[in-house]
């Protein structure tokens, strides 16, 4: 069974045909069926089935009917392609090294004047089905089951770091506390600052907003931080608009497949940005969201923040 990409230009697969071809070539070795006899599904059609799911969040039975396949086949295809794309993660999601950061910092500075910034960090909840006996751990503060995904954005709205395995009930700050990224900052392997909202502790390498700004310098600092941190909010928005399956409920019984979908779509998002695909975001020119003020009140970064405000915002 084969498919011609020229015939799918008007279909909603979230990516343009040249990008689809490139992705198919990247994963072909991992997904290609051992035989072409009988009704083996071609690599091209397998990728299109997966992309169609990411782009619509459609039910597997409906997708099976559309493609003339069994639901079991569609389920197996989704798993196979998703895992193959997720394996591309090291090639497409990586934090810049210190040499590369020398060119990253000026780009962040140009946004709103925030110095020494190397990334904007935040978390976003991806809805999943209930997880049975262990399901309580996945229920977030809004009352539904989710994976709490931590990500860091660069100035191009691409993922440079992602953590996608924590239950929805886990707080953003705990995810960061247990991340390899934090350890790299603690060890001095990364030269620069992350910026986050007040859900994170203040650390020498993680700047958060002032909860009670007292003067003009404090307000300038908050505005610069908020405008720059908006990058990660926009990235989440583009990501979820491009792949609406992340907005709907991921209905895989095996939680590992849901986690793989999250990583795979992040990889595809970065590929799409690199290929200059449409960004699927109508809100890039909107003002940044208001600062969250009910966050963590402690931290080791007070002295660094005070010095920064004194040097750059006074």
TORRO-984949 format. One record per atom (N, C-alpha, C): residue in three letters; x, y, z. Coordinates in steps of 0.1 Angstrom, whole numbers, plus 5000, padded with zeros to 4 digits. Each point is the difference from the previous one (the first is absolute). Example, Ala and Ser with C-alpha at 12.3 -4.5 7.8 and 13.67 -1.06 7.14 Angstrom:
2
ALA513249435078/ALA499150125000/ALA500950125000/SER499650114993/SER500950115000/SER499250115008/
//
This chain:
314
UNK500949885000/UNK499150125000/UNK500950125000/UNK499850094990/UNK500950124999/UNK499150125000/UNK500650125001/UNK499350135000/UNK500950104993/UNK499450084992/UNK500750114993/UNK499850135008/UNK501150065004/UNK500050125008/UNK499450124992/UNK500049994987/UNK499550114992/UNK498550015001/UNK499449895005/UNK498550005001/UNK499550045013/UNK500950035009/UNK499650045014/UNK500250145004/UNK500250094989/UNK500450145003/UNK498950075008/UNK498749964997/UNK498950075007/UNK499649945013/UNK500649895004/UNK499749935012/UNK500750075012/UNK499549985012/UNK500550065011/UNK501049905007/UNK501350014997/UNK501049925006/UNK501050085008/UNK499650135002/UNK500850095009/UNK501450044994/UNK500549934990/UNK501350034994/UNK499850004985/UNK500950084993/UNK499950004985/UNK500749884994/UNK499749984987/UNK500449874994/UNK501549975001/UNK500850114998/UNK501549985000/UNK500549965014/UNK499450065010/UNK500349965013/UNK499649865003/UNK498849964996/UNK499549865001/UNK501049914994/UNK500450034988/UNK501049914993/UNK501349985009/UNK500550125005/UNK501249995007/UNK499849925013/UNK498950025007/UNK499849925012/UNK499949854997/UNK499349974989/UNK499949864996/UNK501349944998/UNK500950074993/UNK501349954997/UNK500849985013/UNK499850095010/UNK500749985013/UNK499749885007/UNK498749965000/UNK499549895008/UNK499849874992/UNK500250004987/UNK499749894991/UNK500649875005/UNK501250005004/UNK500749885004/UNK499349945012/UNK499550085009/UNK499449955012/UNK498649954998/UNK499350054990/UNK498649974999/UNK499649914988/UNK501049984991/UNK499749934987/UNK499749865004/UNK498949954993/UNK499649865002/UNK500949904994/UNK500249895006/UNK501049904995/UNK499649944986/UNK498750014996/UNK499649954988/UNK499050094993/UNK500050004987/UNK499050084993/UNK498849914995/UNK500149885004/UNK498949914995/UNK498750035008/UNK498949954994/UNK498750015006/UNK499750155002/UNK499750045012/UNK499550135003/UNK501050085009/UNK501349994998/UNK500950075008/UNK499850154998/UNK500150085010/UNK499750144999/UNK501350074997/UNK500150094990/UNK501250064996/UNK500450105011/UNK501350035000/UNK500650105009/UNK499350144999/UNK499750044987/UNK499450134998/UNK498650005006/UNK499249904998/UNK498750005006/UNK500049995015/UNK501049925006/UNK500150005014/UNK500350145006/UNK500950074994/UNK500350145005/UNK498750094999/UNK499349994989/UNK498850084998/UNK498949965010/UNK499949885003/UNK499049965010/UNK500450065014/UNK501250005003/UNK500550065013/UNK499850155000/UNK500450064989/UNK499850154999/UNK498650045000/UNK499149924994/UNK498650035000/UNK499549995015/UNK500449905007/UNK499650005014/UNK500550125008/UNK501350034999/UNK500550125007/UNK499350124996/UNK499650014988/UNK499350134995/UNK498650015003/UNK499349895003/UNK498650005003/UNK499649945013/UNK500849915006/UNK499649935012/UNK498949914998/UNK499849954987/UNK498949924996/UNK500049865006/UNK498949945001/UNK499949875006/UNK500649904990/UNK500649905006/UNK500749904991/UNK499049924991/UNK498849975005/UNK499149934992/UNK499650084988/UNK499850135001/UNK499650094989/UNK501250004990/UNK501250025005/UNK501250004991/UNK500149874993/UNK499749895007/UNK500149874993/UNK499049994989/UNK498850055002/UNK499050004989/UNK500450084988/UNK500650125003/UNK500450094989/UNK501149934992/UNK500949935006/UNK501149944992/UNK499849864996/UNK498849945003/UNK499749874997/UNK500949895007/UNK500350045013/UNK500949915008/UNK499249965012/UNK500549905007/UNK499449965013/UNK500450095011/UNK499250015011/UNK500450095011/UNK501349955006/UNK500249875001/UNK501249955005/UNK501250044992/UNK499950004987/UNK501150054991/UNK500350145003/UNK499050095000/UNK500250145003/UNK500750025013/UNK499549935010/UNK500650015014/UNK501549964999/UNK500349894994/UNK501449964999/UNK500950104992/UNK499450064989/UNK500750104992/UNK500350125009/UNK499050055007/UNK500250125008/UNK501149975010/UNK500049895007/UNK501149975009/UNK501350004994/UNK500149934988/UNK501349984993/UNK500650134996/UNK499150084993/UNK500550134995/UNK500450105011/UNK499150005010/UNK500350095011/UNK501349975007/UNK500249885003/UNK501349965006/UNK501250034991/UNK499849984988/UNK501150034990/UNK500350155000/UNK499050084999/UNK500250155000/UNK500650045013/UNK499549955011/UNK500550045014/UNK501549975001/UNK500549904993/UNK501449965001/UNK500950114993/UNK499450084992/UNK500750114994/UNK500350125010/UNK499549995012/UNK500250105009/UNK501450065002/UNK501049915002/UNK501450065002/UNK500450094988/UNK499549974988/UNK500450084989/UNK499350134998/UNK498850025007/UNK499250114998/UNK499750085012/UNK500249945012/UNK499750075012/UNK501349995009/UNK500750115001/UNK501350005007/UNK500350145005/UNK500450015012/UNK500450135006/UNK501350054994/UNK500150134996/UNK501250044993/UNK501249995010/UNK501249984994/UNK501250005009/UNK500450145002/UNK501050035008/UNK500450135004/UNK500550084989/UNK500649944990/UNK500550084988/UNK498750054992/UNK499149914999/UNK498750044992/UNK499250105008/UNK500150005014/UNK499350095008/UNK500550144998/UNK501250024995/UNK500550144998/UNK499250074989/UNK499449924991/UNK499150074990/UNK498549995004/UNK499749925010/UNK498649995005/UNK499750125009/UNK500950045009/UNK499750115009/UNK499650134994/UNK500750044989/UNK499650134994/UNK498649994994/UNK499649894995/UNK498649994995/UNK499050015011/UNK500249945011/UNK499150035012/UNK500150145004/UNK501150065001/UNK500250145004/UNK499250094991/UNK499949974987/UNK499350094990/UNK498550005002/UNK499549905007/UNK498549995001/UNK499550115010/UNK500650015012/UNK499550105009/UNK501150055010/UNK501249974996/UNK501150065008/UNK500449915012/UNK499649875000/UNK500449925012/UNK501349934997/UNK501050035009/UNK501449964997/UNK500349865004/UNK501049944993/UNK500649875003/UNK499049885000/UNK498850024993/UNK499049905000/UNK500349894989/UNK499849875004/UNK500349904990/UNK498849914998/UNK498850035006/UNK498949924998/UNK498850045009/UNK498849984995/UNK498850035008/UNK499349865003/UNK499849985013/UNK499549875005/UNK498650015005/UNK499249904998/UNK498649995005/UNK499649854999/UNK498849985006/UNK499449864998/UNK498650024994/UNK499549894994/UNK498750004994/UNK499449865002/UNK498749995003/UNK499449875002/UNK499449954987/UNK500349874998/UNK499449934988/UNK499049895006/UNK498850014995/UNK498949925005/UNK500149854996/UNK499849915009/UNK500149864997/UNK498749935006/UNK499849884996/UNK498949935006/UNK500449955014/UNK499049975009/UNK500249955013/UNK500949885000/UNK500849995011/UNK501049895000/UNK499749895011/UNK498749985002/UNK499649895008/UNK500450025015/UNK500549895006/UNK500350005014/UNK501050115004/UNK500950034991/UNK501150115003/UNK499650134995/UNK498750024996/UNK499650124993/UNK500050125008/UNK499949995013/UNK499950125008/UNK501350094999/UNK501149934998/UNK501350084998/UNK500050094988/UNK499249964990/UNK499950084987/UNK499050115000/UNK499250015010/UNK499050115001/UNK500650135004/UNK499950104992/UNK500650135003/UNK499150095008/UNK500550125003/UNK499250095008/UNK498750044994/UNK499849984987/UNK498850044994/UNK499049884999/UNK500449885005/UNK499149895002/UNK500049904989/UNK500950014990/UNK500049904990/UNK501449944998/UNK500149884994/UNK501249924999/UNK500950064989/UNK501350015004/UNK500950064990/UNK501549965003/UNK500850034990/UNK501550005002/UNK500450145001/UNK500850045010/UNK500550135001/UNK501450014993/UNK500050074989/UNK501150014991/UNK500850125002/UNK501349995004/UNK500950115001/UNK500850034987/UNK500150124996/UNK500750034987/UNK500750135002/UNK501150024992/UNK500750124999/UNK500050044985/UNK499750134998/UNK499950054986/UNK501250094997/UNK500450014988/UNK501050104995/UNK499250114994/UNK500750094993/UNK499350124995/UNK499349974987/UNK500249884994/UNK499249964988/UNK498849915003/UNK499650005013/UNK498949915004/UNK500249854997/UNK501349965002/UNK500349864999/UNK500449945014/UNK499849875001/UNK500349935012/UNK501549985001/UNK500750055011/UNK501449965002/UNK500149915012/UNK498949975006/UNK500049915011/UNK498649965003/UNK499749875003/UNK498749965003/UNK500049885010/UNK499250005010/UNK499849895009/UNK498649965000/UNK499749884996/UNK498649964998/UNK499749865007/UNK500149995013/UNK499749885006/UNK499450015014/UNK499750135004/UNK499550025014/UNK498550005000/UNK499449955011/UNK498650005002/UNK499450145001/UNK498850024996/UNK499350135001/UNK500050065013/UNK500049925011/UNK499950065013/UNK501450065005/UNK501049984993/UNK501350055004/UNK500250154996/UNK500550085010/UNK500250144998/UNK501250034990/UNK499950114993/UNK501050044991/UNK501450005006/UNK500150065012/UNK501350015007/UNK500649875003/UNK499249905003/UNK500649875003/UNK500649934988/UNK499350024989/UNK500549954987/UNK501450064997/UNK500150135001/UNK501350064998/UNK501049955010/UNK499749995013/UNK500949965010/UNK500649874997/UNK499349914993/UNK500449864997/UNK500549994986/UNK500250104993/UNK500449994986/UNK501550014998/UNK500549934989/UNK501450014996/UNK500450144997/UNK499150084995/UNK500350134996/UNK500450095012/UNK499349985011/UNK500350075012/UNK501449965005/UNK500349874999/UNK501349955005/UNK501150064991/UNK499850024987/UNK501050064992/UNK500350155004/UNK498950075004/UNK500250145005/UNK500750005013/UNK499649915009/UNK500649995013/UNK501549974999/UNK500449914990/UNK501449974998/UNK500850104993/UNK499350114995/UNK500750104993/UNK500349974985/UNK499349894995/UNK500249964986/UNK499450104990/UNK499050075005/UNK499350104991/UNK500250145005/UNK500450094992/UNK500350135003/UNK498950094996/UNK499150045009/UNK498950084996/UNK498849995010/UNK498950064997/UNK498850005009/UNK498849954992/UNK499249925008/UNK498749974995/UNK499050105006/UNK498950024994/UNK498950095006/UNK498849915001/UNK499350025011/UNK498849935002/UNK499050085008/UNK498849955002/UNK499050075008/UNK500249975015/UNK499150065008/UNK500249995014/UNK499749865006/UNK499749914992/UNK499849865004/UNK501349935003/UNK501150074995/UNK501449945002/UNK500750085012/UNK500949935007/UNK500850075010/UNK501050094993/UNK500450105008/UNK501050094995/UNK501449945002/UNK500749984989/UNK501349945001/UNK501050094993/UNK501349985002/UNK501050094993/UNK500049994985/UNK499449894995/UNK499949984985/UNK498650004995/UNK499050035009/UNK498649994996/UNK499350135006/UNK499750094991/UNK499450135004/UNK498549994999/UNK499350055011/UNK498650005000/UNK499550155003/UNK498750034998/UNK499550135002/UNK500050045015/UNK500150135002/UNK499850065013/UNK498550005003/UNK499749945012/UNK498550005003/UNK499550135005/UNK500850085005/UNK499650135005/UNK501050114996/UNK500050044987/UNK500950104995/UNK499850135007/UNK501150075004/UNK499950115008/UNK500450134993/UNK500649994989/UNK500450134993/UNK500149974985/UNK500450104993/UNK500050004985/UNK500949894995/UNK501249985007/UNK501049904995/UNK499449875002/UNK499349975011/UNK499349875002/UNK499049974989/UNK499250114997/UNK499049984989/UNK500749984986/UNK501150064998/UNK500649984987/UNK500649864999/UNK500549955011/UNK500549865001/UNK498849904997/UNK498950025007/UNK498949914998/UNK499550014986/UNK499950114994/UNK499550014986/UNK500949934990/UNK501350025002/UNK501049934992/UNK499949855001/UNK499949965012/UNK500049855003/UNK498749944994/UNK498850075002/UNK498849954995/UNK499950004985/UNK500550104994/UNK500050014985/UNK500949894994/UNK501149975007/UNK500949904995/UNK499549865002/UNK499549985012/UNK499449875004/UNK498849964991/UNK499450104994/UNK498949974991/UNK500349914989/UNK501349994997/UNK500549914989/UNK499549855002/UNK500249965013/UNK499649865002/UNK498549985000/UNK499250105004/UNK498649994999/UNK499650004985/UNK500650084992/UNK499749994985/UNK500449874994/UNK501149945005/UNK500549874995/UNK498949905003/UNK499549995012/UNK499049915004/UNK498850014991/UNK499650134997/UNK498850034992/UNK500249954986/UNK501150034994/UNK500349954986/UNK500049855000/UNK500749945009/UNK500149855001/UNK498649945000/UNK499150055009/UNK498749945002/UNK499150034988/UNK500250114994/UNK499150034988/UNK500549924988/UNK501249974999/UNK500549924989/UNK499649865002/UNK500049955012/UNK499749865004/UNK498850005010/UNK498850014995/UNK498850015010/UNK499849885008/UNK500649884997/UNK499949895008/UNK500550035014/UNK500950105002/UNK500550045013/UNK498950085008/UNK499150064993/UNK498950075006/UNK498949915005/UNK499749904991/UNK499049905004/UNK500649905009/UNK499349905003/UNK500549895010/UNK500749904992/UNK501349975004/UNK500749884995/UNK499449885006/UNK499549914992/UNK499249895005/UNK500849864999/UNK501250015001/UNK500849875000/UNK500049945014/UNK499749875001/UNK500049935013/UNK501449995005/UNK500949984991/UNK501450005004/UNK500650145001/UNK500350045012/UNK500450145003/UNK501350034992/UNK500849904997/UNK501350024993/UNK499750054986/UNK498949964994/UNK499850054987/UNK499550155000/UNK499350035010/UNK499650155002/UNK501350085002/UNK500949955008/UNK501350085002/UNK500850014987/UNK499949894992/UNK500750004987/UNK499450104990/UNK498750015001/UNK499350104991/UNK500450145004/UNK500150035013/UNK500550135004/UNK501350034994/UNK501049915002/UNK501350024995/UNK500150014985/UNK499249914993/UNK500049994985/UNK499550144995/UNK498950055005/UNK499550124995/UNK500950125003/UNK500850005011/UNK500950105003/UNK501250004989/UNK500449884997/UNK501049984989/UNK499550054987/UNK498749974997/UNK499550044987/UNK499850155000/UNK499650065012/UNK499950155001/UNK501350064996/UNK501149955006/UNK501350064997/UNK500449984985/UNK499749894995/UNK500249984985/UNK499250104992/UNK498850025004/UNK499150094993/UNK500650155000/UNK500550045012/UNK500650135001/UNK501250014992/UNK500849905000/UNK501250004991/UNK499750014986/UNK498949934996/UNK499550004986/UNK499250134996/UNK499850095010/UNK499350124998/UNK498549974996/UNK499449905007/UNK498649974998/UNK499250115007/UNK498750024995/UNK499150095007/UNK500049975015/UNK499950115008/UNK500249985015/UNK498749965007/UNK498850004994/UNK498849965006/UNK499650085012/UNK500550135001/UNK499750085012/UNK499550134996/UNK498850045004/UNK499550134997/UNK500250105011/UNK500749965010/UNK500250095012/UNK501450055002/UNK500949994990/UNK501350035002/UNK500250155004/UNK499050084995/UNK500150155002/UNK499250045012/UNK499449915007/UNK499250045012/UNK501050045011/UNK499550085010/UNK500950035011/UNK500349885009/UNK501150005007/UNK500349885008/UNK499049995011/UNK499849875005/UNK499149985011/UNK500450075012/UNK499050025009/UNK500450075013/UNK500949915009/UNK500850075008/UNK500949925009/UNK499249925010/UNK500449885003/UNK499349925010/UNK500750055013/UNK499150035010/UNK500550055013/UNK499949915011/UNK499549884998/UNK499849915012/UNK501049894999/UNK501350034999/UNK500949904997/UNK501049975012/UNK501149954997/UNK501049965010/UNK500750135006/UNK500150005013/UNK500550135006/UNK501549995004/UNK500649884998/UNK501349995005/UNK501049984989/UNK501350005003/UNK501049984990/UNK501350055003/UNK501049954993/UNK501450045002/UNK500450114990/UNK499150054992/UNK500450094989/UNK499750145003/UNK499650045013/UNK499750135003/UNK501150104997/UNK501249965004/UNK501250104998/UNK500250024985/UNK499949894992/UNK500350024986/UNK498950084994/UNK498849995004/UNK498950084995/UNK500250155003/UNK500350025013/UNK500250145004/UNK501150074993/UNK501149924998/UNK501150064992/UNK499650034986/UNK499249914994/UNK499650014986/UNK499150134999/UNK499150025009/UNK499150114999/UNK500850135002/UNK501050005009/UNK500850125002/UNK500850034988/UNK500649904993/UNK500950024989/UNK499350044987/UNK498849934998/UNK499450014986/UNK498750075000/UNK499350015011/UNK498650065000/UNK499850135008/UNK501150045007/UNK499950125009/UNK500150124991/
//
